[in-house]
């Protein structure tokens, strides 16, 4: 029996480490990447080409990309928020670029010094540049369920932003619960609504979910997205993460937790859970602090590695 595939986008190296107090070294990031590849990860955020004064933990992104293992079937993603960032990502031979548009003006101004309308316009420029360079370009809609500054984000507001982004033909669309306020019912309703909008526009754009486990709803929200037909999920080994520009936005959903749930449900993630758990344990030693993921603490089942 062929199991249905769900793709995991590992974000620990970039989104996970960008807010970590340990300020991981370049060598540590490269070992992290190597361990993730050994575990079967084939698509991962590896770099951020933003102003290093804003995110100093990512200041070595060019060095990281110069040394990542090539020829192992991995696709490396770089975050680029302007033309210079895109040029740097292309020069660094990233396989993909991610761009961010906030569903709320308040977060957009603090994160990118621009409101939603302006960042949508910037995405159009990035998307065009990416097409010219023949590089895959995703757009992430942050604060899609709520904003730490503007409060509630309506479904209508989200759909309006997504509709504007579709004008610029993204290769992939990610919907993000940046501050971990969504419930599974929210996720199901909004993913259904976005898919209806895509269908009405005749847009065959893959959907991706990015959630934070700030209020312990992350794994339930992944389930809801899968039930809604989403087959690309962001996750961070160990549950590392948090946004430097969103107060109290704690870690991403743990990759081990997501892989355990999906594999137990009969899906194929292509990732070796035991090796992933070992990587989470290594992370705790390398960073000098515990990580919040649950499965790494309890082990898989049946237990093969403890």
KEKE-3310 file (N, C-alpha, C; in steps of 0.2 Angstrom, whole numbers, plus 5000, padded with zeros to 4 digits):
npx = (5004:5003:5008:5001:5010:5017:5025:5038:5044:5059:5062:5071:5085:5085:5073:5071:5084:5086:5081:5087:5095:5108:5115:5120:5135:5143:5149:5141:5128:5130:5133:5121:5113:5118:5115:5101:5099:5104:5093:5084:5077:5073:5070:5074:5075:5089:5096:5096:5094:5094:5096:5110:5110:5098:5094:5105:5109:5109:5119:5129:5125:5129:5141:5137:5129:5139:5145:5136:5131:5130:5122:5115:5102:5095:5085:5088:5083:5082:5078:5072:5070:5070:5077:5091:5092:5087:5096:5108:5104:5102:5116:5121:5117:5105:5091:5078:5068:5061:5048:5041:5025:5015:4999:4994:4995:5002:5011:5018:5024:5033:5041:5046:5046:5036:5019:5005:5001:5012:5021:5016:5017:5031:5034:5029:5039:5050:5046:5045:5059:5064:5058:5065:5077:5075:5072:5064:5050:5042:5029:5025:5012:5011:5005:4992:4981:4981:4987:5000:5000:4989:4979:4964:4963:4953:4945:4941:4950:4962:4960:4959:4972:4979:4972:4978:4991:4991:4990:5003:5008:5014:5025:5022:5012:5012:5003:5003:5003:5009:5010:5004:4990:4980:4966:4962:4949:4949:4960:4956:4944:4950:4960:4952:4944:4954:4958:4947:4947:4958:4954:4943:4950:4957:4970:4983:4991:5002:4998:5004:5007:5012:5015:5015:5019:5014:5003:5000:4993:4998:5001:4988:4983:4991:4985:4972:4975:4980:4968:4961:4967:4980:4996:5009:5020:5027:5040:5050:5065:5066:5057:5062:5063:5054:5049:5059:5052:5039:5031:5033:5031:5034:5042:5042:5031:5037:5047:5049:5037:5027:5031:5030:5016:5010:5016:5012:4999:4999:5004:5017:5032:5045:5055:5066:5062:5069:5082:5079:5075:5087:5094:5087:5091:5105:5104:5101:5112:5121:5117:5115:5104:5087:5075:5059:5051:5040:5040:5054:5057:5050:5051:5050:5037:5033:5047:5063:5074:5082)
npy = (4994:5011:5025:5040:5055:5068:5083:5089:5104:5109:5121:5124:5128:5141:5149:5143:5145:5159:5167:5162:5161:5156:5159:5152:5144:5145:5133:5124:5126:5120:5107:5104:5105:5094:5083:5084:5081:5068:5062:5062:5074:5084:5097:5113:5127:5137:5149:5167:5182:5196:5212:5211:5218:5218:5204:5197:5183:5177:5182:5175:5169:5169:5162:5150:5145:5144:5132:5122:5105:5098:5090:5080:5079:5089:5104:5120:5134:5152:5166:5181:5198:5210:5217:5217:5207:5196:5196:5192:5179:5172:5173:5165:5153:5148:5136:5140:5155:5163:5175:5187:5192:5202:5200:5209:5227:5232:5223:5221:5234:5234:5222:5223:5236:5242:5243:5232:5233:5239:5229:5219:5224:5225:5211:5208:5213:5205:5192:5194:5196:5183:5175:5178:5174:5161:5154:5146:5153:5157:5164:5169:5172:5181:5182:5178:5174:5181:5196:5203:5216:5223:5215:5204:5196:5196:5184:5189:5199:5192:5184:5195:5199:5188:5186:5198:5194:5183:5189:5191:5179:5168:5154:5146:5146:5151:5150:5157:5156:5166:5170:5160:5159:5153:5141:5123:5124:5137:5135:5125:5132:5143:5138:5131:5141:5149:5139:5139:5151:5151:5141:5148:5157:5150:5146:5136:5134:5128:5125:5129:5126:5136:5135:5141:5135:5141:5143:5129:5123:5119:5106:5101:5110:5107:5095:5099:5106:5096:5089:5097:5096:5101:5098:5101:5105:5116:5114:5113:5106:5100:5110:5122:5140:5156:5173:5187:5199:5198:5199:5187:5176:5161:5145:5136:5122:5106:5096:5083:5079:5082:5073:5060:5060:5061:5050:5039:5040:5035:5042:5047:5054:5053:5055:5049:5045:5041:5046:5059:5062:5059:5070:5081:5078:5080:5094:5100:5098:5105:5118:5121:5121:5116:5109:5112:5102:5087:5073:5070:5069:5059:5048:5038:5027:5010:5010:5013:5020:5027)
npz = (5000:4995:5004:5008:5004:5015:5015:5025:5029:5036:5048:5058:5057:5053:5056:5069:5076:5075:5085:5096:5112:5113:5102:5090:5082:5066:5063:5071:5066:5053:5057:5062:5051:5044:5052:5051:5037:5037:5044:5035:5031:5017:5013:5018:5029:5028:5029:5031:5023:5028:5036:5046:5058:5063:5065:5072:5074:5062:5054:5048:5037:5023:5024:5029:5019:5009:5013:5015:5013:4997:4983:4990:4988:4994:4997:4999:5008:5008:5017:5010:5010:5002:4987:4988:4997:4990:4979:4986:4991:4979:4974:4984:4980:4984:4984:4985:4988:5002:5005:5016:5020:5030:5037:5045:5048:5059:5063:5051:5050:5061:5059:5045:5042:5035:5029:5026:5012:5006:5008:5000:4988:4987:4987:4974:4967:4971:4968:4954:4951:4956:4947:4935:4938:4939:4951:4964:4972:4987:4997:5013:5023:5037:5054:5052:5059:5070:5078:5087:5089:5082:5086:5083:5068:5054:5044:5032:5030:5029:5017:5008:5008:5003:4991:4984:4984:4975:4963:4960:4957:4966:4969:4979:4994:5010:5026:5041:5058:5068:5081:5088:5091:5085:5084:5081:5074:5068:5060:5051:5045:5039:5030:5022:5017:5010:5001:4993:4988:4980:4971:4965:4958:4949:4952:4954:4967:4978:4996:5012:5029:5044:5060:5077:5094:5104:5113:5116:5105:5094:5088:5086:5077:5066:5063:5060:5048:5040:5039:5031:5019:5017:5013:5015:5028:5040:5052:5067:5072:5088:5093:5092:5091:5088:5086:5083:5083:5088:5102:5115:5106:5106:5103:5087:5081:5085:5075:5078:5085:5075:5065:5072:5075:5061:5055:5063:5060:5047:5036:5025:5029:5025:5034:5047:5062:5074:5072:5071:5084:5091:5086:5091:5105:5104:5100:5113:5120:5112:5112:5125:5133:5137:5125:5119:5113:5113:5110:5109:5122:5127:5118:5103:5097:5093:5105:5099:5101:5115)
capx = (5000:5007:5006:5001:5016:5016:5031:5040:5049:5062:5064:5075:5091:5084:5068:5072:5090:5086:5079:5090:5100:5114:5119:5124:5141:5142:5150:5136:5123:5132:5132:5113:5110:5120:5111:5094:5099:5104:5087:5079:5075:5075:5069:5075:5077:5096:5099:5092:5098:5091:5101:5112:5109:5091:5094:5112:5111:5109:5124:5134:5121:5133:5146:5133:5127:5145:5148:5131:5132:5127:5122:5112:5095:5091:5083:5090:5079:5084:5074:5074:5064:5071:5081:5097:5092:5086:5103:5112:5101:5104:5123:5123:5115:5099:5087:5072:5068:5055:5047:5036:5020:5010:4991:4992:4999:5006:5017:5022:5029:5038:5045:5048:5046:5031:5012:5004:5000:5018:5025:5013:5021:5038:5034:5029:5046:5054:5043:5048:5066:5065:5057:5070:5083:5073:5072:5057:5048:5037:5027:5023:5007:5012:5000:4986:4976:4980:4993:5002:4999:4983:4973:4961:4963:4947:4945:4941:4957:4967:4958:4961:4979:4980:4970:4983:4997:4990:4992:5010:5010:5019:5026:5019:5009:5012:4999:5007:5001:5015:5010:5001:4983:4974:4963:4960:4943:4952:4964:4952:4940:4954:4963:4946:4943:4960:4958:4941:4949:4963:4950:4940:4955:4961:4977:4986:4997:5003:4997:5009:5006:5017:5012:5019:5015:5014:4998:5000:4988:5002:5000:4981:4982:4994:4980:4967:4977:4980:4961:4959:4970:4986:5001:5016:5020:5033:5041:5057:5068:5066:5053:5066:5060:5051:5050:5061:5048:5033:5032:5030:5030:5038:5044:5038:5029:5042:5047:5048:5030:5024:5033:5027:5009:5009:5018:5007:4992:4999:5007:5024:5035:5052:5060:5068:5060:5074:5087:5077:5075:5094:5096:5085:5095:5111:5103:5101:5119:5125:5114:5116:5097:5082:5071:5052:5047:5038:5042:5061:5057:5046:5054:5044:5033:5038:5053:5069:5080:5081)
capy = (5000:5017:5029:5047:5059:5075:5086:5093:5110:5110:5128:5125:5131:5148:5152:5141:5148:5166:5170:5158:5165:5153:5162:5146:5146:5142:5125:5121:5126:5115:5100:5103:5103:5087:5078:5084:5077:5061:5060:5062:5080:5086:5104:5116:5134:5137:5156:5173:5188:5202:5216:5207:5221:5216:5197:5195:5176:5175:5186:5171:5165:5168:5157:5144:5143:5142:5126:5117:5099:5098:5083:5075:5079:5094:5110:5125:5140:5158:5172:5187:5203:5215:5216:5215:5200:5191:5195:5188:5172:5169:5172:5160:5147:5145:5133:5144:5160:5164:5182:5188:5198:5202:5201:5215:5233:5233:5218:5223:5240:5232:5217:5225:5244:5243:5241:5226:5235:5240:5223:5215:5227:5222:5204:5208:5214:5199:5187:5195:5194:5176:5171:5180:5170:5154:5152:5145:5159:5156:5169:5167:5177:5180:5185:5176:5172:5186:5200:5205:5224:5225:5210:5199:5197:5193:5180:5193:5203:5187:5183:5200:5199:5182:5188:5203:5191:5179:5193:5191:5172:5165:5147:5142:5151:5148:5153:5157:5158:5169:5171:5154:5160:5149:5134:5119:5126:5142:5133:5122:5136:5148:5134:5129:5148:5150:5135:5141:5157:5148:5138:5153:5161:5145:5146:5129:5136:5123:5128:5127:5129:5137:5136:5141:5131:5146:5141:5122:5121:5118:5099:5101:5114:5103:5090:5102:5108:5090:5087:5102:5095:5104:5093:5104:5108:5119:5112:5115:5101:5102:5115:5129:5146:5162:5179:5193:5205:5197:5198:5180:5171:5155:5140:5132:5116:5102:5092:5076:5079:5081:5067:5055:5060:5059:5043:5035:5040:5031:5046:5046:5060:5052:5056:5044:5048:5040:5050:5066:5062:5060:5077:5085:5078:5084:5101:5102:5099:5110:5125:5122:5122:5111:5111:5111:5096:5082:5067:5069:5068:5052:5043:5035:5020:5006:5013:5010:5024:5030)
capz = (5000:4995:5009:5006:5007:5018:5015:5030:5028:5042:5049:5064:5056:5052:5061:5075:5079:5074:5091:5102:5116:5112:5096:5087:5078:5059:5063:5074:5061:5048:5060:5063:5044:5042:5055:5048:5031:5039:5046:5029:5029:5011:5012:5025:5029:5030:5029:5031:5020:5031:5040:5052:5065:5065:5067:5072:5074:5055:5051:5045:5032:5017:5026:5030:5012:5006:5016:5015:5009:4990:4980:4994:4987:4999:4994:5004:5007:5011:5018:5007:5011:4998:4981:4990:5000:4984:4975:4990:4991:4972:4974:4989:4977:4988:4979:4985:4993:5006:5007:5021:5020:5036:5037:5049:5047:5065:5063:5046:5051:5066:5056:5039:5042:5030:5030:5022:5005:5004:5007:4995:4982:4987:4985:4967:4964:4973:4963:4947:4951:4957:4940:4930:4940:4939:4957:4967:4977:4992:5001:5019:5026:5044:5058:5048:5064:5075:5078:5094:5090:5080:5088:5079:5060:5051:5038:5026:5029:5026:5010:5004:5007:4999:4984:4981:4983:4969:4957:4958:4955:4970:4968:4985:4998:5017:5030:5047:5065:5070:5088:5092:5094:5081:5086:5075:5070:5065:5054:5046:5042:5035:5025:5017:5013:5006:4995:4989:4984:4975:4966:4961:4954:4945:4954:4957:4971:4984:5002:5017:5036:5048:5067:5083:5099:5110:5118:5116:5100:5087:5085:5084:5071:5061:5062:5056:5041:5036:5037:5026:5013:5017:5013:5017:5035:5043:5059:5069:5076:5095:5094:5093:5088:5091:5082:5087:5082:5091:5110:5118:5101:5108:5098:5082:5082:5085:5070:5080:5087:5069:5062:5076:5073:5055:5053:5066:5056:5041:5031:5024:5029:5023:5040:5052:5069:5079:5070:5073:5091:5092:5084:5097:5111:5102:5101:5120:5122:5108:5114:5132:5136:5135:5120:5121:5109:5118:5108:5111:5129:5128:5113:5099:5100:5098:5106:5096:5103:5121)
cpx = (5004:5004:5006:5007:5014:5023:5032:5045:5052:5065:5069:5081:5091:5079:5069:5078:5090:5085:5082:5095:5107:5118:5123:5130:5139:5143:5144:5130:5124:5131:5124:5110:5112:5116:5104:5094:5100:5098:5082:5076:5078:5074:5069:5077:5084:5099:5094:5096:5094:5097:5103:5111:5102:5091:5102:5114:5111:5114:5129:5131:5125:5138:5143:5132:5133:5147:5142:5132:5127:5127:5119:5104:5091:5090:5084:5086:5082:5079:5076:5069:5065:5075:5088:5097:5091:5093:5108:5110:5103:5112:5125:5121:5109:5095:5080:5073:5061:5054:5041:5031:5015:5003:4989:4997:5004:5012:5021:5027:5034:5043:5049:5048:5041:5024:5011:5004:5007:5022:5022:5016:5028:5038:5033:5035:5051:5052:5045:5055:5068:5063:5062:5076:5082:5074:5065:5056:5042:5035:5023:5018:5008:5006:4993:4980:4975:4987:4994:5000:4992:4977:4971:4962:4958:4949:4945:4947:4962:4966:4960:4968:4981:4978:4975:4989:4997:4991:4999:5013:5015:5019:5023:5017:5008:5007:5002:5003:5007:5016:5006:4995:4978:4972:4962:4955:4945:4956:4960:4948:4944:4958:4958:4945:4948:4960:4952:4943:4954:4959:4946:4944:4959:4968:4979:4992:4997:5002:5002:5007:5012:5014:5017:5015:5015:5009:4996:4994:4992:5000:4993:4980:4985:4988:4975:4969:4977:4973:4958:4962:4977:4991:5008:5016:5027:5034:5049:5059:5068:5061:5056:5062:5057:5053:5053:5057:5041:5033:5029:5029:5035:5039:5039:5036:5035:5042:5046:5041:5026:5025:5030:5020:5007:5011:5014:5000:4993:5002:5014:5027:5043:5057:5060:5067:5066:5080:5086:5077:5083:5097:5094:5089:5102:5110:5103:5108:5123:5123:5115:5110:5093:5078:5064:5048:5046:5040:5049:5062:5055:5049:5048:5041:5032:5044:5059:5075:5078:5088)
cpy = (5006:5022:5036:5051:5066:5077:5090:5098:5111:5117:5129:5129:5139:5151:5149:5144:5155:5170:5166:5161:5162:5156:5157:5148:5143:5135:5121:5120:5121:5108:5099:5101:5096:5082:5078:5080:5070:5058:5059:5068:5082:5093:5108:5123:5134:5144:5162:5179:5194:5206:5212:5211:5220:5209:5195:5188:5173:5179:5182:5167:5164:5162:5150:5141:5141:5135:5120:5111:5099:5091:5078:5076:5085:5100:5115:5132:5146:5163:5178:5192:5209:5213:5214:5208:5195:5190:5191:5181:5169:5168:5166:5153:5144:5142:5137:5150:5161:5172:5182:5194:5197:5203:5207:5221:5233:5229:5220:5229:5238:5227:5219:5233:5246:5240:5235:5228:5236:5234:5218:5218:5225:5215:5204:5209:5208:5193:5187:5193:5187:5173:5172:5176:5163:5151:5151:5150:5157:5163:5167:5173:5176:5183:5184:5175:5177:5190:5203:5213:5226:5220:5205:5201:5193:5189:5184:5197:5198:5185:5189:5201:5193:5183:5193:5199:5186:5183:5193:5184:5169:5157:5143:5148:5147:5153:5152:5160:5160:5169:5165:5155:5156:5143:5130:5121:5132:5140:5130:5127:5141:5144:5132:5136:5150:5146:5136:5147:5155:5145:5143:5157:5157:5145:5139:5131:5131:5127:5125:5130:5130:5139:5137:5138:5135:5144:5134:5120:5119:5111:5098:5105:5111:5098:5093:5104:5102:5088:5091:5101:5098:5098:5095:5108:5110:5116:5113:5109:5104:5107:5122:5134:5151:5168:5184:5199:5204:5195:5191:5175:5166:5150:5138:5126:5111:5097:5085:5074:5078:5075:5061:5055:5058:5052:5038:5034:5037:5036:5045:5053:5060:5053:5051:5047:5047:5044:5057:5067:5063:5067:5082:5085:5081:5091:5104:5103:5104:5117:5126:5123:5117:5113:5109:5105:5091:5075:5065:5067:5060:5047:5041:5029:5016:5010:5009:5014:5028:5032)
cpz = (5000:5000:5006:5009:5009:5018:5021:5028:5035:5043:5055:5063:5056:5057:5068:5079:5079:5081:5097:5105:5115:5107:5093:5082:5071:5059:5066:5069:5056:5051:5060:5056:5042:5045:5053:5041:5032:5041:5041:5027:5022:5009:5018:5024:5032:5031:5029:5029:5022:5034:5046:5059:5067:5068:5067:5072:5067:5051:5047:5039:5026:5018:5026:5023:5008:5007:5016:5011:5002:4988:4984:4993:4991:4995:5000:5003:5011:5011:5015:5007:5006:4992:4983:4993:4995:4980:4980:4990:4984:4972:4978:4986:4982:4982:4979:4989:4996:5006:5012:5020:5026:5035:5040:5048:5053:5065:5057:5047:5056:5063:5050:5037:5036:5031:5025:5014:5002:5003:5002:4988:4982:4985:4978:4964:4965:4968:4956:4946:4952:4950:4935:4932:4940:4945:4961:4972:4981:4995:5007:5022:5034:5048:5055:5053:5069:5076:5085:5095:5087:5082:5083:5072:5057:5045:5032:5025:5026:5019:5006:5003:5002:4992:4981:4980:4976:4963:4955:4957:4959:4968:4973:4990:5005:5021:5037:5053:5069:5078:5092:5095:5091:5085:5080:5071:5066:5058:5049:5042:5037:5029:5020:5013:5008:4999:4990:4985:4978:4969:4961:4956:4949:4946:4958:4961:4977:4991:5007:5024:5040:5055:5072:5089:5105:5115:5118:5111:5094:5084:5083:5078:5065:5058:5058:5049:5037:5034:5032:5020:5012:5017:5013:5023:5037:5050:5060:5074:5084:5097:5095:5089:5092:5086:5086:5087:5085:5098:5111:5112:5102:5102:5093:5084:5081:5079:5072:5082:5080:5066:5065:5074:5066:5053:5057:5063:5049:5035:5031:5024:5026:5028:5045:5059:5074:5078:5072:5080:5094:5091:5089:5103:5110:5103:5108:5122:5119:5110:5121:5136:5133:5129:5121:5118:5114:5116:5109:5118:5131:5124:5109:5101:5093:5099:5103:5099:5109:5124)
residu = (UNK:UNK:UNK:UNK:UNK:UNK:UNK:UNK:UNK:UNK:UNK:UNK:UNK:UNK:UNK:UNK:UNK:UNK:UNK:UNK:UNK:UNK:UNK:UNK:UNK:UNK:UNK:UNK:UNK:UNK:UNK:UNK:UNK:UNK:UNK:UNK:UNK:UNK:UNK:UNK:UNK:UNK:UNK:UNK:UNK:UNK:UNK:UNK:UNK:UNK:UNK:UNK:UNK:UNK:UNK:UNK:UNK:UNK:UNK:UNK:UNK:UNK:UNK:UNK:UNK:UNK:UNK:UNK:UNK:UNK:UNK:UNK:UNK:UNK:UNK:UNK:UNK:UNK:UNK:UNK:UNK:UNK:UNK:UNK:UNK:UNK:UNK:UNK:UNK:UNK:UNK:UNK:UNK:UNK:UNK:UNK:UNK:UNK:UNK:UNK:UNK:UNK:UNK:UNK:UNK:UNK:UNK:UNK:UNK:UNK:UNK:UNK:UNK:UNK:UNK:UNK:UNK:UNK:UNK:UNK:UNK:UNK:UNK:UNK:UNK:UNK:UNK:UNK:UNK:UNK:UNK:UNK:UNK:UNK:UNK:UNK:UNK:UNK:UNK:UNK:UNK:UNK:UNK:UNK:UNK:UNK:UNK:UNK:UNK:UNK:UNK:UNK:UNK:UNK:UNK:UNK:UNK:UNK:UNK:UNK:UNK:UNK:UNK:UNK:UNK:UNK:UNK:UNK:UNK:UNK:UNK:UNK:UNK:UNK:UNK:UNK:UNK:UNK:UNK:UNK:UNK:UNK:UNK:UNK:UNK:UNK:UNK:UNK:UNK:UNK:UNK:UNK:UNK:UNK:UNK:UNK:UNK:UNK:UNK:UNK:UNK:UNK:UNK:UNK:UNK:UNK:UNK:UNK:UNK:UNK:UNK:UNK:UNK:UNK:UNK:UNK:UNK:UNK:UNK:UNK:UNK:UNK:UNK:UNK:UNK:UNK:UNK:UNK:UNK:UNK:UNK:UNK:UNK:UNK:UNK:UNK:UNK:UNK:UNK:UNK:UNK:UNK:UNK:UNK:UNK:UNK:UNK:UNK:UNK:UNK:UNK:UNK:UNK:UNK:UNK:UNK:UNK:UNK:UNK:UNK:UNK:UNK:UNK:UNK:UNK:UNK:UNK:UNK:UNK:UNK:UNK:UNK:UNK:UNK:UNK:UNK:UNK:UNK:UNK:UNK:UNK:UNK:UNK:UNK:UNK:UNK:UNK:UNK:UNK:UNK:UNK:UNK:UNK:UNK:UNK:UNK:UNK:UNK:UNK:UNK:UNK:UNK:UNK:UNK:UNK:UNK)
# end
